[in-house]
Structure formats: C-alpha cells, structure tokens
Amino acid sequence: MAHTALASLLAAVLLLTSCAPGAGGSSNPGTPPAGASGAAMEESSSMNGSSPPLEEPVPAALPDPGPQLTQEDIDQALARVMEKYSAVAVAVATVESGQLSQFGAWGWAVKGQREMTADTKVRVASISKVVLGICAMAMVDDGLLDLDAPMSGYWGAGVRNPYSKTQPSACSLMTHTSSLRGLEMGNGLSKLRGRLSASSAWRSMEPGDGGYWAYSNFGASILGVTLELAAGRPLDQYLQERFLQPLEARASLHAGFLEAGEVACLYNSSGGVERSPEAQTRQSVPSQIGGGATYFPGGFTVSAVDMAKLMAILAGDGSFEGARYLSPETVAAMEQPRFTVTPESGAPFEQCLILRRQEDLLGQDVLCYHTGSAYGVFSLFTYNPDTGDGVVVITTGAPRRTDEYGLYALCSALSEELYARMEGDLV
C-alpha cells in the first residue's frame, strides 16, 4: 500500500535520522529475458504485504553518461580477462546511468551441453542479501516495516537479548550488529522462535555497535523471516509481486520455482559438480512463513541480466525504465555509511544497510557493493551511486583468488575493465 505524500515525507525523515551507526572499527573480522515471469505463487490469506511499483514522478536525470558500452566492449572485456583467469562459466551485465546497458557470457552453463548466457539462472550466493535489503526498504515505503523497531514486535515478546538495554532490529540485522550468535540455520517459524527465545542465542553487546561487527549468515536468515512476519506472507511472494513480475524478471529465492533447463550447474575450481540444475530445482518452494529461512542468505537464483535490473533500481535512486520501485529517501538510507569495518584480510570498508561502501575502488571514486561465494560460485555486485553505473559478474568453477581489496579476482578484474570502458579509458 502506498503512503500518502505526508506519510512518505515523515518516513523519509525517520529513515535518514534513525538507525544510527555504532562505534567505528571492527574486532572481527546471452540473450535477454523473454519477458514472461513465472506463474505467480499461491498467495497467503494475508494480502497486506505487497504493492506495485510506487507511482511517483521519475526524478531528474542522472549526470550525462558519456561513452556508452557496446556489445563489442563486453565481448572484448570477457576475452581479455579470460586470457588471465580460468572458470567454467562467466556471466556479466552492466548498468549505465541507472539503465540496463550491455550483457554477455563466456563458457558453459552445463559443460559440453549448454552454453552459458547472460540469462542463465545461477544461485548467486551472498549477493542474495542485497535482495533482502531491497525488500526491507520497499516494506518501509509500503508502511509494513520499521527499521528500528525491536524484533520482538514481529517475533513476539520472548525474542529479545537479555544482556542488552537496546534490542536488535531489522537495522542491526542489516549491519551485522544484531548481537545474535552465529547459530546453525534452520527452517520453520516455531523452531526459529524457540531458538531466538533462548539466552544462549545472544551475545553480551549493544545491538548496532559497529565495534562488534560480525558477518552473519544466520542474522540474514533471521532478517528474511522478520520481513516475512512484517509482510504477513512468504518473502518470495512479496518479492515476485513487488519487484520481479513488474521487472519481467524470472528469478526466485528458491530454485524450485525455476526449471532445470534454465539453471546453471554449479562447478568447483577443479571442474567437479557442486550442485546440478536438477538438484537445485528439486527444492520445494515454501508456502509458510519461515519455511525457507535457510535460503535467504545466499539462495537467490537469478540471471546476470535480471540481477542488473535490481541494481538499476538502486543506481537510479529507486526508479527504472520510468517506474518508481523505491523512494529516493529509502535508497539514500540504504547507501548511508553506518561505521567502518577493518576485516582480517582486504581493505577497510564502510558498512551500510546490507551494502558495503568503499572509495577509490576499481577505478571509481566510490562504489556500493556486495560479494558472494558458495558452492563454486563467486559473484560481485558493484555500482557507483554518483554516476548510476554498475556491473554484475557471476562465475562458476573459478579458483578462489582475491585481490588487495578482498574482492574475488576474476570478478573485480572484469568489473574494473568494464568501468574503464564506460569512461572511454581502457585499463
């Protein structure tokens, strides 16, 4: 349900003044889509969690984009980078000035049987968390979620940290400062509620304190269920109706929503199979809140092209192809740095809501980004919030190599090459 103008203004003020950062530092470390999305998933009886893109005027255009990428640029960049790196498959898609630009692929979706394309669906690992963040900000716009409200308001009074004065919230879950321990993930609302009601689930810290930052897949899983509770329905249903169907994007938090013939096989660096397409698509699609919690941190299965559409919403300050999906204020809040993290390896970065932010990265003055790694997939999602330019890279079967920034080397090399081509300045 869309806000009234006054409610939107009040929400914007609250967003930009709330979710304050804690203490700084850390002690812890193809072809384009055909356009038809999959059949809508069965809806729950509660319909208060979905609305179409926001019907607001598109803001002023982003800065002049300069040189435009061509398909030749994509093909040449892939050829140059793959002279130095190895992989079974690579897919890439780009955004320029907040608009979907060019895309391409290299290698095999299934070795010797099906070539990789930019529309092949891949389980993209932890850049799935960006999708959780986008859904969270949409729920703020829709009046369903308060980023700073205690989790107990959604889970029940028993879900609280007994060691802290303040209580964990969606905001602290999105900055990896919720105070939750890194527990084993599981499915089922009752099971998860019981686990969160135990004092052993919590650390002795104040939620939101960046000095206790600890990257948490379990926290992302709990964030996803919190969003389901806020929306009153499974998160993938909300995602499909709020974003994927209007974008004509065929993707899902659960690969069982897709067909094996459109999904890539996941290979490790030795060329062995980590997850076959059939194994991935046999996964059941949850119909109950909490039923798919284990897939929220890294289970989003999507093509490079469709992931770039979601990126374009953020890079375009909430708008894409003339439609508004998020308010500019919620995008700004998602991109706002909260504190600085100094990891054990790689360069320091600023933690935002799900996103990370770093200056002087990949030849750009500033980038918002997220990485992904699981089951042989290495992925990288980066965009410049000032220019609206961005790159999505998804790989399978590549070695686990990182650069000086802690980014996966093949992904960062290809991204840097493409940013340079956007600016007409080859590396």
DOMIMI-775211 format. One record per residue (C-alpha): residue number from 1; residue in one letter; x, y, z. Coordinates in pm, 1 decimal, decimal comma, padded with zeros to 6 digits. Example, Ala and Ser with C-alpha at 12.3 -4.5 7.8 and 13.67 -1.06 7.14 Angstrom:
// DOMIMI-775211
R pos code       c1       c2       c3
R   1    A  01230,0 -00450,0  00780,0
R   2    S  01367,0 -00106,0  00714,0
This chain:
// DOMIMI-775211
R pos code       c1       c2       c3
R   1    M  00000,0  00000,0  00000,0
R   2    A  00148,9  00332,1 -00100,0
R   3    H  00199,1  00611,2  00151,1
R   4    T  00028,7  00943,0  00126,0
R   5    A  00265,8  01227,7  00045,4
R   6    L  00279,0  01333,0  00410,2
R   7    A  00347,9  00980,5  00531,9
R   8    S  00625,4  00940,9  00275,7
R   9    L  00786,6  01262,2  00394,6
R  10    L  00770,0  01154,4  00757,4
R  11    A  00912,1  00811,9  00670,2
R  12    A  01199,0  00976,6  00483,0
R  13    V  01286,8  01195,7  00781,6
R  14    L  01278,1  00897,0  01014,5
R  15    L  01493,0  00686,9  00783,0
R  16    L  01765,9  00943,7  00746,3
R  17    T  01785,1  01021,4  01116,8
R  18    S  01741,8  00671,2  01257,2
R  19    C  01944,4  00352,6  01257,9
R  20    A  02241,2  00547,4  01389,2
R  21    P  02586,5  00395,7  01349,2
R  22    G  02761,0  00238,1  01642,2
R  23    A  03126,4  00264,5  01737,2
R  24    G  03370,6  00254,8  01447,5
R  25    G  03609,1 -00023,9  01361,1
R  26    S  03586,0 -00398,3  01396,4
R  27    S  03746,7 -00659,6  01608,2
R  28    N  03613,8 -00938,0  01385,0
R  29    P  03651,8 -00996,0  01123,8
R  30    G  02343,5 -01448,8 -02372,9
R  31    T  02023,2 -01346,9 -02455,6
R  32    P  01794,0 -01104,1 -02283,0
R  33    P  01495,2 -01236,8 -02088,7
R  34    A  01190,5 -01328,3 -02290,8
R  35    G  00987,8 -01102,8 -02063,0
R  36    A  00739,7 -01350,3 -01914,8
R  37    S  00790,9 -01412,6 -01546,1
R  38    G  00692,2 -01742,0 -01387,2
R  39    A  00340,7 -01811,9 -01268,8
R  40    A  00253,8 -01622,3 -00954,7
R  41    M  00299,7 -01823,2 -00637,7
R  42    E -00003,1 -01913,2 -00430,3
R  43    E -00088,7 -01619,8 -00208,7
R  44    S -00144,2 -01643,4  00163,1
R  45    S -00467,4 -01520,6  00313,0
R  46    S -00292,2 -01206,0  00436,1
R  47    M -00259,3 -00960,9  00146,2
R  48    N -00110,7 -00667,5  00334,3
R  49    G  00246,2 -00724,6  00217,0
R  50    S  00256,4 -00629,5 -00149,6
R  51    S  00207,7 -00333,6 -00374,6
R  52    P  00310,3 -00244,5 -00729,3
R  53    P  00594,5 -00003,3 -00801,5
R  54    L  00543,5  00335,1 -00639,7
R  55    E  00351,8  00569,6 -00865,8
R  56    E  00563,5  00882,3 -00836,1
R  57    P  00730,8  01106,3 -01095,0
R  58    V  01076,1  00998,7 -01203,0
R  59    P  01340,7  01238,6 -01065,7
R  60    A  01576,1  01446,5 -01275,5
R  61    A  01812,5  01251,9 -01498,2
R  62    L  02146,4  01134,7 -01363,6
R  63    P  02464,5  01302,4 -01491,7
R  64    D  02547,7  01267,3 -01860,4
R  65    P  02660,5  00906,3 -01908,7
R  66    G  02944,7  00980,2 -02150,7
R  67    P  03063,5  00691,7 -02369,3
R  68    Q  02816,6  00405,3 -02398,9
R  69    L  02924,8  00042,3 -02380,0
R  70    T  02874,1 -00170,2 -02690,5
R  71    Q  02837,4 -00543,4 -02727,7
R  72    E  03191,0 -00541,3 -02868,0
R  73    D  03310,1 -00388,8 -02539,6
R  74    I  03155,4 -00674,5 -02343,8
R  75    D  03295,8 -00940,9 -02575,0
R  76    Q  03643,3 -00786,3 -02577,2
R  77    A  03646,8 -00743,1 -02199,9
R  78    L  03547,4 -01106,0 -02145,2
R  79    A  03813,9 -01225,4 -02392,2
R  80    R  04088,5 -01013,6 -02233,8
R  81    V  04010,7 -01110,5 -01877,3
R  82    M  03969,0 -01479,3 -01954,1
R  83    E  04319,1 -01486,0 -02103,0
R  84    K  04442,3 -01442,2 -01745,5
R  85    Y  04178,1 -01626,2 -01543,5
R  86    S  04006,1 -01964,5 -01551,3
R  87    A  03643,9 -02060,6 -01489,1
R  88    V  03375,9 -02292,0 -01622,7
R  89    A  03136,5 -02002,5 -01683,6
R  90    V  03110,8 -01625,8 -01650,7
R  91    A  02802,8 -01406,3 -01696,7
R  92    V  02807,3 -01026,9 -01683,2
R  93    A  02556,8 -00743,5 -01715,1
R  94    T  02607,6 -00368,2 -01687,9
R  95    V  02409,7 -00061,1 -01586,9
R  96    E  02482,0  00289,8 -01713,9
R  97    S  02320,3  00598,1 -01562,4
R  98    G  02067,1  00376,9 -01388,8
R  99    Q  01963,5  00194,0 -01706,0
R 100    L  02029,1 -00162,7 -01817,0
R 101    S  02313,7 -00147,6 -02067,5
R 102    Q  02503,7 -00443,3 -02219,4
R 103    F  02549,6 -00805,2 -02114,6
R 104    G  02731,6 -01120,6 -02220,7
R 105    A  02866,7 -01457,4 -02113,0
R 106    W  03156,0 -01699,9 -02155,5
R 107    G  03180,9 -02076,2 -02105,7
R 108    W  02930,8 -02345,8 -02014,9
R 109    A  02612,2 -02349,4 -01809,3
R 110    V  02639,3 -02729,4 -01831,9
R 111    K  02974,2 -02847,5 -01962,9
R 112    G  02955,2 -02980,2 -02317,0
R 113    Q  02575,3 -02947,7 -02326,8
R 114    R  02451,6 -02593,3 -02273,8
R 115    E  02640,9 -02268,6 -02319,9
R 116    M  02632,7 -02000,7 -02055,6
R 117    T  02428,1 -01691,0 -02138,1
R 118    A  02359,4 -01369,2 -01951,6
R 119    D  02005,5 -01501,0 -01895,2
R 120    T  02110,6 -01835,8 -01744,2
R 121    K  01991,8 -01855,1 -01385,3
R 122    V  02261,9 -01901,9 -01120,1
R 123    R  02244,1 -01929,3 -00743,6
R 124    V  02436,1 -01608,9 -00673,2
R 125    A  02542,2 -01673,8 -00312,4
R 126    S  02565,5 -01378,1 -00075,8
R 127    I  02467,7 -01105,1 -00318,1
R 128    S  02126,3 -01254,2 -00234,5
R 129    K  02149,5 -01036,5  00075,7
R 130    V  02116,4 -00727,0 -00144,9
R 131    V  01773,0 -00859,8 -00244,0
R 132    L  01679,0 -00887,7  00123,0
R 133    G  01787,8 -00526,6  00167,5
R 134    I  01582,8 -00408,9 -00128,3
R 135    C  01276,4 -00588,9  00007,9
R 136    A  01331,0 -00435,8  00350,9
R 137    M  01345,9 -00083,7  00209,8
R 138    A  01035,1 -00149,6 -00001,5
R 139    M  00849,7 -00258,4  00310,0
R 140    V  00949,6  00069,5  00472,8
R 141    D  00799,9  00252,7  00175,3
R 142    D  00490,8  00031,4  00195,7
R 143    G  00442,1  00106,9  00565,6
R 144    L  00500,0 -00254,1  00670,4
R 145    L  00838,2 -00231,6  00842,4
R 146    D  01002,5 -00007,3  01098,8
R 147    L  01378,0 -00049,9  01063,4
R 148    D  01445,2  00046,5  01424,8
R 149    A  01161,0 -00135,9  01597,5
R 150    P  01269,2 -00422,9  01826,0
R 151    M  01246,1 -00765,9  01668,0
R 152    S  01003,1 -00867,6  01940,4
R 153    G  00739,5 -00652,1  01773,5
R 154    Y  00740,3 -00903,3  01486,0
R 155    W  00851,5 -01225,4  01656,9
R 156    G  00685,8 -01194,8  01998,1
R 157    A  00791,9 -01068,1  02339,9
R 158    G  01014,3 -01368,6  02412,4
R 159    V  01257,9 -01280,3  02134,8
R 160    R  01498,7 -01041,0  02298,6
R 161    N  01861,3 -01008,5  02404,8
R 162    P  01863,3 -01039,3  02785,4
R 163    Y  02211,3 -00887,2  02805,7
R 164    S  02145,3 -00552,1  02636,6
R 165    K  01949,6 -00236,2  02708,9
R 166    T  01857,2 -00172,6  02346,5
R 167    Q  01709,0 -00453,1  02140,1
R 168    P  01803,9 -00591,3  01796,7
R 169    S  01611,5 -00460,2  01498,0
R 170    A  01595,1 -00502,0  01122,1
R 171    C  01853,8 -00223,8  01105,1
R 172    S  02106,4 -00406,2  01323,8
R 173    L  02043,1 -00729,4  01132,3
R 174    M  02122,7 -00540,4  00810,3
R 175    T  02454,3 -00414,6  00950,8
R 176    H  02565,5 -00747,8  01103,4
R 177    T  02546,7 -00597,0  01454,8
R 178    S  02230,2 -00766,6  01582,4
R 179    S  02410,6 -00933,7  01878,6
R 180    L  02293,8 -01276,2  01758,9
R 181    R  02547,0 -01556,4  01780,3
R 182    G  02642,0 -01740,2  01462,0
R 183    L  02399,6 -02025,8  01514,2
R 184    E  02321,9 -02310,4  01277,4
R 185    M  02045,7 -02212,0  01040,4
R 186    G  01716,7 -02396,9  01016,7
R 187    N  01366,3 -02372,8  00875,2
R 188    G  01033,2 -02338,8  01049,8
R 189    L  00890,9 -02041,0  01236,1
R 190    S  00829,6 -02219,9  01565,5
R 191    K  01176,6 -02372,4  01565,3
R 192    L  01341,4 -02037,7  01496,5
R 193    R  01129,2 -01852,4  01751,3
R 194    G  01228,7 -02105,3  02016,1
R 195    R  01593,9 -02069,6  01927,1
R 196    L  01578,0 -01689,4  01948,4
R 197    S  01398,5 -01704,5  02283,4
R 198    A  01698,4 -01876,4  02446,4
R 199    S  01959,6 -01657,5  02616,5
R 200    S  02231,4 -01870,8  02454,9
R 201    A  02135,8 -01722,3  02116,3
R 202    W  02268,9 -01380,0  02215,2
R 203    R  02599,3 -01206,7  02275,6
R 204    S  02661,7 -00956,8  02552,1
R 205    M  02674,6 -00637,9  02342,9
R 206    E  02455,7 -00348,0  02247,9
R 207    P  02293,1 -00409,1  01907,1
R 208    G  02410,6 -00163,1  01645,6
R 209    D  02761,9 -00127,1  01788,2
R 210    G  02998,9 -00145,2  01492,2
R 211    G  03284,3 -00242,6  01719,4
R 212    Y  03120,0 -00584,8  01749,5
R 213    W  03054,2 -00628,5  01375,3
R 214    A  03044,8 -00995,6  01276,7
R 215    Y  02929,6 -01104,4  00930,3
R 216    S  02634,3 -01334,1  00990,9
R 217    N  02450,2 -01566,4  00755,2
R 218    F  02227,7 -01665,6  01046,3
R 219    G  02142,6 -01299,9  01100,1
R 220    A  02048,4 -01264,9  00732,7
R 221    S  01826,7 -01571,3  00766,1
R 222    I  01650,8 -01411,6  01063,4
R 223    L  01621,2 -01083,7  00872,3
R 224    G  01438,6 -01266,0  00593,3
R 225    V  01190,4 -01420,4  00835,3
R 226    T  01142,5 -01084,9  01007,4
R 227    L  01044,8 -00941,4  00669,3
R 228    E  00801,8 -01227,7  00618,5
R 229    L  00641,9 -01154,9  00955,7
R 230    A  00618,4 -00785,1  00868,1
R 231    A  00455,8 -00862,0  00532,6
R 232    G  00239,6 -01147,4  00661,4
R 233    R  00345,0 -01379,7  00379,4
R 234    P  00645,9 -01573,3  00241,5
R 235    L  00914,8 -01332,8  00128,5
R 236    D  00942,0 -01472,6 -00223,4
R 237    Q  00572,3 -01396,9 -00281,0
R 238    Y  00632,4 -01035,8 -00181,1
R 239    L  00947,5 -01020,3 -00396,1
R 240    Q  00772,7 -01164,5 -00701,0
R 241    E  00480,6 -00921,9 -00688,9
R 242    R  00666,9 -00610,9 -00570,5
R 243    F  00970,7 -00636,0 -00799,9
R 244    L  01024,8 -00940,9 -01020,0
R 245    Q  00694,5 -00952,1 -01207,6
R 246    P  00690,1 -00575,7 -01284,4
R 247    L  01054,4 -00604,5 -01395,9
R 248    E  00972,7 -00907,7 -01613,2
R 249    A  01248,9 -01088,3 -01426,7
R 250    R  01233,5 -01465,0 -01386,0
R 251    A  01414,4 -01540,0 -01060,5
R 252    S  01342,7 -01662,2 -00708,0
R 253    L  01481,5 -01700,9 -00359,8
R 254    H  01401,6 -02071,3 -00410,1
R 255    A  01533,1 -02253,8 -00716,9
R 256    G  01233,5 -02487,4 -00710,1
R 257    F  01040,4 -02200,3 -00867,8
R 258    L  01250,3 -02248,6 -01185,2
R 259    E  01309,7 -02519,5 -01447,2
R 260    A  01633,2 -02722,5 -01464,1
R 261    G  01686,3 -02625,0 -01828,4
R 262    E  01725,5 -02256,4 -01738,6
R 263    V  01955,7 -02303,1 -01437,6
R 264    A  02335,6 -02336,0 -01446,3
R 265    C  02523,3 -02627,6 -01299,8
R 266    L  02746,5 -02510,1 -01015,6
R 267    Y  03107,8 -02625,6 -01052,8
R 268    N  03405,8 -02603,0 -00819,2
R 269    S  03751,2 -02487,6 -00926,3
R 270    S  03850,3 -02843,3 -01018,9
R 271    G  03555,4 -02872,3 -01255,6
R 272    G  03358,3 -03101,3 -01028,8
R 273    V  02984,8 -03060,5 -00982,1
R 274    E  02878,4 -02888,9 -00660,6
R 275    R  02506,8 -02861,7 -00741,4
R 276    S  02342,2 -02990,5 -01060,5
R 277    P  02048,7 -02799,7 -01211,6
R 278    E  01820,2 -03089,7 -01124,2
R 279    A  01934,1 -03093,7 -00762,1
R 280    Q  01872,0 -02721,5 -00733,2
R 281    T  01526,3 -02719,6 -00889,7
R 282    R  01404,1 -03016,8 -00685,3
R 283    Q  01399,2 -02780,5 -00388,3
R 284    S  01046,5 -02722,7 -00263,8
R 285    V  00902,1 -02371,4 -00267,4
R 286    P  00790,6 -02280,5  00087,1
R 287    S  00430,7 -02177,5  00138,4
R 288    Q  00460,8 -02087,8  00508,1
R 289    I  00649,2 -01809,1  00685,6
R 290    G  00988,1 -01937,9  00799,8
R 291    G  00976,4 -02240,2  00571,8
R 292    G  01263,1 -02123,1  00352,4
R 293    A  01478,6 -01937,0  00602,8
R 294    T  01799,6 -02119,6  00515,0
R 295    Y  01789,2 -01986,8  00159,1
R 296    F  01768,5 -01616,4  00244,9
R 297    P  02143,1 -01553,2  00297,9
R 298    G  02251,0 -01697,7 -00036,5
R 299    G  01984,0 -01884,4 -00229,1
R 300    F  01863,0 -01622,1 -00476,2
R 301    T  01873,3 -01779,6 -00823,3
R 302    V  01878,8 -01521,3 -01100,0
R 303    S  02046,7 -01428,7 -01427,4
R 304    A  02309,6 -01156,1 -01458,7
R 305    V  02060,7 -00951,9 -01664,0
R 306    D  01783,9 -00971,1 -01404,6
R 307    M  02022,0 -00902,0 -01117,3
R 308    A  02130,5 -00591,5 -01309,2
R 309    K  01766,3 -00477,1 -01322,8
R 310    L  01756,1 -00483,9 -00944,6
R 311    M  02087,9 -00300,0 -00937,1
R 312    A  01946,4 -00037,0 -01174,6
R 313    I  01674,0  00042,7 -00919,6
R 314    L  01938,7  00133,5 -00661,8
R 315    A  02168,3  00303,2 -00914,9
R 316    G  01870,1  00504,0 -01043,6
R 317    D  01771,1  00628,3 -00696,4
R 318    G  01468,4  00399,1 -00687,2
R 319    S  01349,7  00426,9 -01048,4
R 320    F  01394,8  00201,0 -01350,4
R 321    E  01257,2  00244,8 -01702,9
R 322    G  01016,6  00516,5 -01595,8
R 323    A  00866,8  00329,6 -01299,0
R 324    R  00943,4  00402,0 -00934,0
R 325    Y  01013,3  00098,8 -00715,7
R 326    L  01169,4  00267,4 -00411,0
R 327    S  01162,4  00622,6 -00284,7
R 328    P  01488,9  00819,1 -00322,7
R 329    E  01497,7  00856,0  00055,2
R 330    T  01496,6  00481,4  00122,6
R 331    V  01771,6  00426,2 -00135,6
R 332    A  01977,7  00701,2  00027,5
R 333    A  01922,0  00540,4  00367,4
R 334    M  02033,0  00202,1  00234,8
R 335    E  02351,9  00357,7  00093,5
R 336    Q  02433,5  00564,2  00404,1
R 337    P  02755,9  00450,6  00580,2
R 338    R  02699,8  00344,3  00941,5
R 339    F  03053,7  00265,2  01057,5
R 340    T  03389,1  00141,0  00924,5
R 341    V  03492,1 -00224,7  00933,7
R 342    T  03855,1 -00335,7  00922,6
R 343    P  03849,1 -00702,2  00818,2
R 344    E  04125,5 -00955,0  00881,4
R 345    S  04204,2 -00953,5  00508,1
R 346    G  04128,4 -00699,9  00238,3
R 347    A  04076,3 -00326,3  00268,2
R 348    P  03859,4 -00146,0  00526,1
R 349    F  03507,9 -00064,7  00410,0
R 350    E  03208,0  00129,3  00531,3
R 351    Q  02911,3 -00082,5  00633,3
R 352    C  02576,6  00042,6  00503,9
R 353    L  02240,1 -00133,9  00522,8
R 354    I  02343,8 -00468,6  00369,5
R 355    L  02563,1 -00287,3  00115,6
R 356    R  02926,8 -00203,6  00168,9
R 357    R  03083,1  00122,5  00051,0
R 358    Q  03440,6  00198,0 -00044,8
R 359    E  03616,0  00490,4 -00211,3
R 360    D  03877,7  00462,0 -00486,5
R 361    L  03772,0  00110,9 -00579,5
R 362    L  03800,4 -00047,9 -00927,2
R 363    G  03886,9  00290,3 -01078,2
R 364    Q  03572,0  00453,8 -00936,9
R 365    D  03557,1  00738,8 -00686,1
R 366    V  03308,5  00539,6 -00479,9
R 367    L  03125,9  00208,4 -00509,4
R 368    C  02848,2  00038,9 -00316,6
R 369    Y  02890,3 -00336,4 -00342,6
R 370    H  02846,4 -00689,8 -00213,5
R 371    T  03032,1 -01013,1 -00283,5
R 372    G  02910,7 -01371,6 -00297,9
R 373    S  03077,2 -01711,9 -00256,6
R 374    A  02914,7 -02055,8 -00222,0
R 375    Y  02905,2 -02392,5 -00398,3
R 376    G  03171,6 -02287,7 -00651,4
R 377    V  03004,8 -01954,7 -00733,9
R 378    F  03195,7 -01628,5 -00697,6
R 379    S  02991,6 -01316,4 -00765,2
R 380    L  03027,7 -00940,4 -00738,9
R 381    F  02763,3 -00665,2 -00736,4
R 382    T  02903,6 -00310,1 -00762,7
R 383    Y  02760,1  00027,1 -00859,7
R 384    N  02859,5  00391,2 -00836,0
R 385    P  02579,3  00581,2 -00656,0
R 386    D  02700,6  00911,9 -00801,9
R 387    T  02709,2  00813,6 -01171,1
R 388    G  02450,0  00534,2 -01171,7
R 389    D  02695,6  00295,8 -01343,4
R 390    G  02732,0 -00063,0 -01226,3
R 391    V  02844,4 -00416,9 -01306,8
R 392    V  02715,4 -00762,1 -01205,4
R 393    V  02956,6 -01055,2 -01251,7
R 394    I  02862,7 -01416,4 -01174,6
R 395    T  03108,5 -01706,8 -01215,5
R 396    T  03120,6 -02081,5 -01157,7
R 397    G  03425,4 -02304,4 -01149,3
R 398    A  03678,4 -02026,7 -01085,5
R 399    P  03962,2 -02053,0 -00831,8
R 400    R  03916,6 -01875,9 -00500,3
R 401    R  04150,4 -01583,1 -00558,6
R 402    T  04103,3 -01239,0 -00405,9
R 403    D  04257,7 -00901,4 -00485,5
R 404    E  04401,4 -00647,8 -00241,8
R 405    Y  04050,5 -00524,7 -00160,7
R 406    G  03923,2 -00869,3 -00068,1
R 407    L  03713,1 -00897,9 -00386,4
R 408    Y  03713,9 -01215,1 -00595,5
R 409    A  03987,0 -01155,2 -00850,4
R 410    L  03814,7 -01260,4 -01173,0
R 411    C  03502,5 -01064,2 -01082,4
R 412    S  03693,6 -00749,9 -00986,7
R 413    A  03919,6 -00764,3 -01293,5
R 414    L  03623,0 -00786,8 -01530,1
R 415    S  03434,9 -00515,4 -01342,9
R 416    E  03732,3 -00279,5 -01349,7
R 417    E  03780,9 -00337,5 -01722,7
R 418    L  03416,3 -00253,6 -01789,3
R 419    Y  03415,5  00058,8 -01571,5
R 420    A  03718,2  00179,5 -01767,4
R 421    R  03536,9  00116,6 -02095,9
R 422    M  03233,1  00307,8 -01970,5
R 423    E  03461,7  00605,4 -01923,2
R 424    G  03644,2  00556,1 -02252,5
R 425    D  03968,2  00481,9 -02068,4
R 426    L  04082,6  00123,4 -02118,6
R 427    V  04292,9 -00034,5 -01846,6
